[in-house]
């Protein structure tokens, strides 16, 4: 997709429009688009400032304009003090900033980012996510960001498109994609989720009354295309929308703990229910709550109202 927008590949059919203007057939250097690659492709024999100014030189800009633009984007990425340093003397995060500055210098209408944070360690990656959002807000340039990291997509995006085999399955705001996935692939790909079997008992507008095979009855959101929804369905419930309770009568279903996974701020509990399905629920590890559960314990699980989503496929 990025290669098509940038002009490195040409579409066999369809159109590519940028602010209403067709891009098909235009060579890359005639498109108001720049790319930040996964591997930054910086010139090691040039300084930071020379790397940033290189593209402007190729566009035939005047030297004083190049100097002013380089100074401006260096300030934008907070690297003014490293202008004369060679790029092979920089850390991974600093090289990332140089690549961004070089791509922003010609003031493109769209900036394409091809998994640019994948080579960074976890902490630096988090810092650069914040930095990229700041740069996008300050420049007002549209960023198209490709990532396989679901958390990264939800954290950084104003709008998310989930693709599979070249097809867009769902487009929406991060919260819409996460809370109301339309398809099974989207629900399974974006974040952790439980996908349980059930059936539709009745429909009412955008909701349906469903019954899970595990025995629980409740309301679930319908996908956009629900006309041909079969009687037997798949229902998504996020792990954080489940909790453990003491009252068996108030429980949605019961089961036994098969596994407990501790990850610092919280713990995941895998519970085997009566159908043999495994339901994962996520609880915060708080000092005022006693999570004294053990593998093998019989527990009761409650579903948060309004948290179930029927999947189209």
TORVO-116333 format. One record per residue (C-alpha): residue in one letter; x, y, z. Coordinates in pm, 1 decimal. Layout:
residues N
+------+----------+----------+----------+
! rest !        x !        y !        z !
+------+----------+----------+----------+
!    A !        X !        Y !        Z !
...
+------+----------+----------+----------+
END
This chain:
residues 313
+------+----------+----------+----------+
! rest !        x !        y !        z !
+------+----------+----------+----------+
!    X !      0.0 !      0.0 !      0.0 !
!    X !    276.4 !    245.2 !     91.9 !
!    X !    469.8 !    159.8 !   -224.0 !
!    X !    161.7 !    233.7 !   -433.1 !
!    X !    104.9 !    570.6 !   -263.9 !
!    X !    473.9 !    661.1 !   -292.3 !
!    X !    490.4 !    562.3 !   -659.8 !
!    X !    739.7 !    275.1 !   -626.1 !
!    X !    465.5 !     44.1 !   -760.8 !
!    X !    186.7 !    121.6 !  -1007.4 !
!    X !   -171.4 !     -3.3 !   -953.3 !
!    X !   -311.6 !   -254.5 !  -1201.7 !
!    X !   -658.4 !   -110.5 !  -1140.4 !
!    X !   -830.8 !    149.5 !   -925.0 !
!    X !   -731.8 !    503.3 !   -836.3 !
!    X !   -502.0 !    680.7 !   -591.2 !
!    X !   -621.0 !   1030.0 !   -503.7 !
!    X !   -446.1 !   1279.4 !   -278.1 !
!    X !   -664.7 !   1577.5 !   -186.0 !
!    X !   -868.4 !   1503.3 !   -500.3 !
!    X !   -569.0 !   1481.4 !   -736.9 !
!    X !   -482.0 !   1158.5 !   -918.3 !
!    X !   -138.7 !   1012.2 !   -847.2 !
!    X !   -145.1 !    711.4 !  -1081.1 !
!    X !    137.9 !    726.0 !  -1332.5 !
!    X !    328.5 !   1002.8 !  -1154.9 !
!    X !    690.5 !    912.3 !  -1070.1 !
!    X !    783.2 !    921.6 !   -699.6 !
!    X !    978.0 !   1249.0 !   -723.8 !
!    X !    670.5 !   1430.0 !   -858.2 !
!    X !    444.2 !   1321.7 !   -570.7 !
!    X !    404.7 !   1541.5 !   -258.5 !
!    X !    480.4 !   1234.0 !    -48.3 !
!    X !    783.0 !   1123.8 !    155.9 !
!    X !    868.3 !    792.0 !    319.5 !
!    X !   1041.1 !    693.3 !    642.9 !
!    X !   1163.4 !    338.0 !    592.5 !
!    X !   1202.2 !     61.3 !    847.4 !
!    X !   1579.0 !     86.7 !    792.5 !
!    X !   1653.6 !    455.6 !    801.5 !
!    X !   1889.5 !    456.8 !    496.7 !
!    X !   2091.1 !    752.0 !    625.9 !
!    X !   2414.7 !    849.3 !    450.9 !
!    X !   2699.1 !    759.5 !    691.9 !
!    X !   2954.4 !    991.9 !    521.7 !
!    X !   2729.3 !   1295.6 !    573.6 !
!    X !   2652.5 !   1493.0 !    886.3 !
!    X !   2304.2 !   1513.9 !   1034.5 !
!    X !   2245.6 !   1852.1 !    870.3 !
!    X !   2373.1 !   1728.3 !    532.3 !
!    X !   2143.2 !   1426.3 !    546.7 !
!    X !   1844.3 !   1648.1 !    612.1 !
!    X !   1937.4 !   1896.1 !    340.9 !
!    X !   2015.5 !   1636.0 !     73.7 !
!    X !   1658.9 !   1602.7 !    -55.4 !
!    X !   1619.8 !   1978.8 !    -70.5 !
!    X !   1938.1 !   2002.5 !   -277.6 !
!    X !   1800.1 !   1745.0 !   -520.4 !
!    X !   1487.4 !   1961.3 !   -553.3 !
!    X !   1707.6 !   2256.7 !   -652.3 !
!    X !   1631.2 !   2472.2 !   -349.6 !
!    X !   1848.4 !   2775.0 !   -277.4 !
!    X !   2124.4 !   2729.5 !    -18.1 !
!    X !   1983.0 !   2987.6 !    222.2 !
!    X !   1639.5 !   2820.3 !    205.1 !
!    X !   1801.1 !   2482.2 !    269.4 !
!    X !   1989.3 !   2615.7 !    572.9 !
!    X !   1674.7 !   2772.3 !    717.0 !
!    X !   1467.9 !   2457.1 !    661.6 !
!    X !   1736.6 !   2230.0 !    810.7 !
!    X !   1753.5 !   2452.1 !   1118.7 !
!    X !   1375.0 !   2449.4 !   1148.2 !
!    X !   1330.6 !   2071.2 !   1129.7 !
!    X !   1629.1 !   2010.7 !   1358.5 !
!    X !   1448.1 !   2220.8 !   1619.7 !
!    X !   1129.8 !   2028.0 !   1549.4 !
!    X !   1296.9 !   1693.9 !   1629.9 !
!    X !   1502.3 !   1851.6 !   1911.5 !
!    X !   1845.8 !   1776.8 !   1761.9 !
!    X !   1996.3 !   2120.8 !   1697.7 !
!    X !   2307.7 !   2039.0 !   1901.2 !
!    X !   2387.1 !   1733.0 !   1683.8 !
!    X !   2372.6 !   1902.7 !   1342.9 !
!    X !   2742.4 !   1842.5 !   1264.7 !
!    X !   2764.5 !   1486.9 !   1396.5 !
!    X !   2795.5 !   1189.4 !   1158.1 !
!    X !   2490.3 !    961.9 !   1158.4 !
!    X !   2695.5 !    651.6 !   1251.4 !
!    X !   2779.1 !    829.0 !   1578.9 !
!    X !   2411.0 !    847.1 !   1678.2 !
!    X !   2191.4 !    617.2 !   1884.1 !
!    X !   1898.3 !    433.8 !   1727.0 !
!    X !   1649.3 !    689.9 !   1855.2 !
!    X !   1860.1 !    979.3 !   1725.7 !
!    X !   1889.6 !    815.0 !   1383.4 !
!    X !   1512.2 !    777.2 !   1383.2 !
!    X !   1476.0 !   1151.4 !   1443.5 !
!    X !   1716.2 !   1233.3 !   1158.8 !
!    X !   1519.2 !   1011.0 !    920.4 !
!    X !   1199.6 !   1189.5 !   1025.5 !
!    X !   1358.0 !   1532.5 !    986.8 !
!    X !   1487.4 !   1445.7 !    638.9 !
!    X !   1141.5 !   1326.5 !    533.4 !
!    X !    969.8 !   1635.9 !    678.6 !
!    X !   1212.0 !   1890.7 !    530.5 !
!    X !   1048.2 !   1910.9 !    183.4 !
!    X !    711.3 !   1966.7 !    357.6 !
!    X !    522.8 !   1673.9 !    201.2 !
!    X !    143.8 !   1657.7 !    211.6 !
!    X !    162.9 !   1298.3 !    334.7 !
!    X !    434.7 !   1118.4 !    530.6 !
!    X !    448.8 !    740.1 !    490.9 !
!    X !    604.3 !    545.4 !    778.7 !
!    X !    694.8 !    179.7 !    721.7 !
!    X !    724.0 !     23.6 !   1069.7 !
!    X !    984.8 !    287.2 !   1163.9 !
!    X !    995.9 !    191.2 !   1533.8 !
!    X !   1046.0 !   -184.0 !   1496.0 !
!    X !   1425.4 !   -168.9 !   1542.7 !
!    X !   1404.0 !     22.8 !   1872.4 !
!    X !   1398.7 !   -124.9 !   2222.2 !
!    X !   1073.0 !   -120.7 !   2417.7 !
!    X !   1130.4 !    194.7 !   2624.9 !
!    X !   1266.5 !    398.2 !   2332.7 !
!    X !    982.1 !    275.9 !   2114.6 !
!    X !    731.2 !    413.8 !   2366.3 !
!    X !    913.0 !    747.0 !   2374.4 !
!    X !    916.5 !    770.5 !   1994.8 !
!    X !    543.9 !    696.3 !   1977.3 !
!    X !    483.1 !   1010.1 !   2184.0 !
!    X !    736.1 !   1201.1 !   1973.1 !
!    X !    568.3 !   1102.0 !   1646.6 !
!    X !    227.9 !   1212.3 !   1773.5 !
!    X !    378.0 !   1546.0 !   1878.0 !
!    X !    538.3 !   1594.2 !   1535.7 !
!    X !    215.8 !   1510.5 !   1356.9 !
!    X !     20.2 !   1757.3 !   1569.2 !
!    X !    276.6 !   2034.0 !   1523.6 !
!    X !    321.5 !   1992.6 !   1146.5 !
!    X !    -39.2 !   1907.2 !   1056.3 !
!    X !     91.2 !   1661.0 !    795.2 !
!    X !   -106.5 !   1340.8 !    742.4 !
!    X !     93.8 !   1039.9 !    866.7 !
!    X !     15.8 !    695.5 !    723.0 !
!    X !    178.1 !    452.7 !    962.8 !
!    X !    211.7 !     79.4 !    896.8 !
!    X !    261.0 !   -145.1 !   1199.1 !
!    X !    201.1 !   -503.4 !   1307.6 !
!    X !    201.6 !   -391.2 !   1671.9 !
!    X !   -163.6 !   -366.6 !   1771.6 !
!    X !    -95.5 !   -158.8 !   2083.6 !
!    X !    109.2 !     83.4 !   1874.4 !
!    X !   -177.7 !    120.8 !   1627.8 !
!    X !   -428.1 !    195.6 !   1904.5 !
!    X !   -193.7 !    433.5 !   2088.0 !
!    X !    -89.0 !    647.4 !   1793.3 !
!    X !   -380.5 !    657.7 !   1552.2 !
!    X !   -670.1 !    891.2 !   1494.2 !
!    X !   -802.8 !    636.7 !   1242.7 !
!    X !   -715.8 !    269.2 !   1198.4 !
!    X !   -756.0 !     44.8 !    894.8 !
!    X !   -716.7 !   -329.3 !    956.0 !
!    X !   -604.6 !   -514.5 !    642.7 !
!    X !   -582.3 !   -880.7 !    551.5 !
!    X !   -458.0 !  -1023.1 !    221.7 !
!    X !   -472.8 !   -677.9 !     62.2 !
!    X !   -832.3 !   -611.2 !    167.2 !
!    X !   -946.5 !   -352.1 !    421.3 !
!    X !  -1169.9 !   -533.6 !    670.4 !
!    X !  -1260.8 !   -241.5 !    896.0 !
!    X !  -1184.3 !    130.5 !    927.0 !
!    X !  -1260.9 !    342.5 !   1231.9 !
!    X !  -1134.3 !    522.5 !   1539.0 !
!    X !   -913.3 !    311.6 !   1767.5 !
!    X !  -1188.6 !    275.5 !   2028.6 !
!    X !  -1440.3 !    166.5 !   1763.2 !
!    X !  -1200.7 !    -93.9 !   1625.8 !
!    X !  -1121.6 !   -228.4 !   1972.3 !
!    X !  -1466.9 !   -216.5 !   2133.3 !
!    X !  -1671.3 !   -307.1 !   1824.8 !
!    X !  -1470.9 !   -528.7 !   1589.2 !
!    X !  -1690.2 !   -620.5 !   1292.6 !
!    X !  -1513.0 !   -941.8 !   1197.8 !
!    X !  -1347.8 !  -1232.8 !   1373.2 !
!    X !  -1004.1 !  -1150.5 !   1227.6 !
!    X !  -1022.7 !   -790.3 !   1353.0 !
!    X !  -1129.6 !   -899.6 !   1701.6 !
!    X !   -852.6 !  -1158.1 !   1718.8 !
!    X !   -581.7 !   -938.2 !   1565.2 !
!    X !   -639.5 !   -616.6 !   1760.7 !
!    X !   -569.6 !   -688.0 !   2125.8 !
!    X !   -658.5 !   -999.3 !   2322.4 !
!    X !  -1011.2 !  -1130.4 !   2307.7 !
!    X !  -1229.6 !  -1427.6 !   2392.4 !
!    X !  -1431.9 !  -1564.9 !   2101.5 !
!    X !  -1716.4 !  -1783.0 !   2228.4 !
!    X !  -1990.6 !  -1973.4 !   2051.8 !
!    X !  -2356.2 !  -1883.3 !   2093.9 !
!    X !  -2683.0 !  -1810.7 !   1918.0 !
!    X !  -2911.6 !  -1513.7 !   1851.1 !
!    X !  -3242.5 !  -1527.2 !   2036.8 !
!    X !  -3382.7 !  -1195.8 !   1911.2 !
!    X !  -3278.0 !   -864.7 !   1749.9 !
!    X !  -3366.7 !   -508.7 !   1844.4 !
!    X !  -3203.2 !   -230.6 !   1644.4 !
!    X !  -2824.2 !   -242.5 !   1679.1 !
!    X !  -2843.6 !   -502.9 !   1955.3 !
!    X !  -2938.5 !   -867.0 !   1987.4 !
!    X !  -3021.1 !  -1091.7 !   2278.9 !
!    X !  -2781.0 !  -1383.4 !   2266.7 !
!    X !  -2720.9 !  -1703.0 !   2456.1 !
!    X !  -2369.0 !  -1836.6 !   2491.3 !
!    X !  -2310.1 !  -2210.4 !   2472.5 !
!    X !  -2163.4 !  -2167.1 !   2822.7 !
!    X !  -2515.8 !  -2075.0 !   2940.9 !
!    X !  -2508.4 !  -1696.2 !   2979.9 !
!    X !  -2781.0 !  -1480.5 !   2822.8 !
!    X !  -2732.4 !  -1109.6 !   2756.7 !
!    X !  -2724.4 !   -820.2 !   2511.8 !
!    X !  -2461.3 !   -801.4 !   2237.8 !
!    X !  -2381.9 !   -540.1 !   1971.2 !
!    X !  -2457.9 !   -637.7 !   1613.2 !
!    X !  -2205.3 !   -589.8 !   1331.0 !
!    X !  -2292.9 !   -342.5 !   1056.4 !
!    X !  -2386.1 !   -616.7 !    809.0 !
!    X !  -2612.5 !   -841.3 !   1015.5 !
!    X !  -2888.3 !   -921.1 !    763.9 !
!    X !  -2746.5 !  -1263.0 !    681.2 !
!    X !  -2638.4 !  -1341.5 !   1035.2 !
!    X !  -2674.0 !  -1712.5 !   1100.7 !
!    X !  -2841.9 !  -1863.6 !   1403.1 !
!    X !  -2507.4 !  -1992.0 !   1538.4 !
!    X !  -2263.6 !  -1706.9 !   1593.8 !
!    X !  -1926.4 !  -1608.9 !   1738.1 !
!    X !  -1921.5 !  -1352.5 !   2019.1 !
!    X !  -1616.8 !  -1147.2 !   2125.2 !
!    X !  -1557.1 !  -1044.4 !   2487.3 !
!    X !  -1238.9 !   -863.0 !   2590.6 !
!    X !  -1052.7 !  -1009.0 !   2894.9 !
!    X !  -1082.3 !   -682.8 !   3093.2 !
!    X !  -1462.7 !   -695.7 !   3055.5 !
!    X !  -1474.2 !  -1006.9 !   3276.3 !
!    X !  -1431.4 !  -1030.1 !   3652.0 !
!    X !  -1430.1 !  -1291.7 !   3927.2 !
!    X !  -1710.2 !  -1271.8 !   4183.4 !
!    X !  -1810.1 !  -1471.6 !   4490.8 !
!    X !  -2184.4 !  -1483.2 !   4421.7 !
!    X !  -2259.0 !  -1791.1 !   4209.2 !
!    X !  -2617.9 !  -1678.8 !   4148.8 !
!    X !  -2504.3 !  -1347.8 !   3998.2 !
!    X !  -2233.0 !  -1507.2 !   3782.9 !
!    X !  -2251.4 !  -1524.9 !   3404.0 !
!    X !  -2082.6 !  -1864.8 !   3408.9 !
!    X !  -1853.6 !  -2072.7 !   3627.3 !
!    X !  -1546.5 !  -2285.0 !   3572.6 !
!    X !  -1204.9 !  -2382.6 !   3704.4 !
!    X !   -878.2 !  -2191.0 !   3669.9 !
!    X !   -642.2 !  -2364.4 !   3426.7 !
!    X !   -359.2 !  -2111.0 !   3428.3 !
!    X !   -258.4 !  -1779.3 !   3585.6 !
!    X !    -19.6 !  -1543.5 !   3404.5 !
!    X !    133.5 !  -1263.8 !   3611.7 !
!    X !    265.1 !   -959.7 !   3418.9 !
!    X !    325.7 !   -696.8 !   3687.2 !
!    X !     37.1 !   -452.2 !   3668.7 !
!    X !   -213.1 !   -732.1 !   3621.6 !
!    X !   -275.8 !  -1104.2 !   3587.8 !
!    X !   -454.8 !  -1313.1 !   3327.5 !
!    X !   -672.8 !  -1599.9 !   3446.2 !
!    X !   -759.1 !  -1879.1 !   3201.4 !
!    X !  -1086.2 !  -2038.2 !   3312.3 !
!    X !  -1228.6 !  -2358.4 !   3162.6 !
!    X !  -1609.7 !  -2333.6 !   3145.0 !
!    X !  -1871.0 !  -2608.8 !   3111.4 !
!    X !  -1842.7 !  -2627.8 !   2730.4 !
!    X !  -1468.9 !  -2690.0 !   2747.3 !
!    X !  -1401.1 !  -2339.8 !   2610.4 !
!    X !  -1123.3 !  -2142.0 !   2777.0 !
!    X !  -1215.4 !  -1788.0 !   2884.6 !
!    X !   -936.3 !  -1543.7 !   2971.1 !
!    X !  -1005.6 !  -1258.8 !   3211.3 !
!    X !   -764.7 !   -981.0 !   3310.5 !
!    X !   -751.6 !   -832.2 !   3659.7 !
!    X !   -534.5 !   -553.6 !   3795.6 !
!    X !   -290.6 !   -646.5 !   4070.5 !
!    X !   -390.5 !   -398.7 !   4338.5 !
!    X !   -274.4 !   -405.5 !   4698.3 !
!    X !   -629.8 !   -356.3 !   4827.5 !
!    X !   -761.8 !   -662.0 !   4643.9 !
!    X !   -665.3 !  -1013.8 !   4742.0 !
!    X !   -606.5 !  -1223.0 !   4429.9 !
!    X !   -541.7 !  -1539.2 !   4626.0 !
!    X !   -661.6 !  -1767.2 !   4345.8 !
!    X !   -479.1 !  -2084.7 !   4256.6 !
!    X !   -478.2 !  -2309.3 !   3952.4 !
!    X !   -761.0 !  -2558.9 !   3991.8 !
!    X !   -986.8 !  -2329.1 !   4197.2 !
!    X !  -1356.3 !  -2322.1 !   4107.6 !
!    X !  -1453.9 !  -1962.0 !   4028.4 !
!    X !  -1751.2 !  -1758.6 !   3910.8 !
!    X !  -1714.6 !  -1518.4 !   3617.0 !
!    X !  -1921.1 !  -1204.6 !   3552.1 !
!    X !  -1952.8 !  -1028.4 !   3214.8 !
!    X !  -1971.8 !   -646.3 !   3210.2 !
!    X !  -2303.2 !   -535.8 !   3057.3 !
!    X !  -2275.6 !   -412.4 !   2699.5 !
!    X !  -1931.7 !   -561.7 !   2641.8 !
!    X !  -2026.6 !   -845.4 !   2404.9 !
!    X !  -1986.2 !   -803.0 !   2027.4 !
!    X !  -2129.9 !  -1036.9 !   1764.3 !
!    X !  -1878.7 !  -1104.4 !   1484.9 !
!    X !  -1972.0 !  -1114.7 !   1117.8 !
!    X !  -1738.3 !  -1404.3 !   1042.3 !
+------+----------+----------+----------+
END
